[in-house]
């Protein structure tokens, strides 16, 4: 009787487990190397340089800014120039007007865009695709083409030199509708809507209790974008708010430093004042916005 001995080759053996580093495991923390830190530092310096240079120019006088090489450190005229710019441009009233315009536009656009985006993303109705293509098509039309008919409409309503002339044309946004539609397609499951309807929720209750909570990250991002856009808008407010001393910030800043030789330090001081509210808003809500983006990017 012959006994057969089976030998096991390394290829037949059970494969050895490769121990992965902690940074490669699921949930592990990835540590950046020196190259990544160097790139981040360079990008940060490049991003902050325009703001720092604006502050440096605002702290000097016009003669020093005209010299070569220009100054690269702060002078002693910063607070004086800020005070003069605030007084000459009447920035107190301009800030109030711009806050009303930008806040109203941002809130209205976010609410209407979320509702419309939900309808285009999850509801089935006749002509939905054609309407969505129409909304996208309006994004391709330059806004300058609508200035003349829009101004004629504002003049007939006797809204010239009043804030509603700036607010009402900016209450809707095709980009906002498209943005919220694309987000809700992935972020809002159909099963969640069906469960709410089984519980007897009406369409408005579904929007309030299901759609708005699910769309909160995208609503925060859209609100920030629309607020910044409305705050920095210049052309249309310049056309309709230039006669009665009721300007927005950008229109008020356009009147600074006028003369045979424009005062560049005064202009920079006004630009710095006009930028500070946006930095304050982002400093307050930036963490929530970034957290909302990350929450919406991670699918559970």
ABEGO torsion letter per residue (X at the ends): XBBBBBBBBAAABBBBBBBBBAAABBGBBBBBBAAAAAAAAAAAAAAAAAAAAAAAAAABBAAAAABOBBBABBBAAAAAAAAAAAAAAGAAAAAAAAAAAAAAAAAAAAAAAAAAAAAAAABBBBGAAAAAAAAAAAAABBAAAAAAAAAAAAAAAGABGBAAAAAAAAABBAAAAAAAAAAAAAABBAAAAAAAAAAGBBAAAAAAAAAAAAAAAAAAAAAAAAAAAAAABAAAAAAABAAAGBBBAAAAAAABGBEABBBAAAAAAAAAAAAAAAAAAAAAAAAAAAAAAAAAABBX
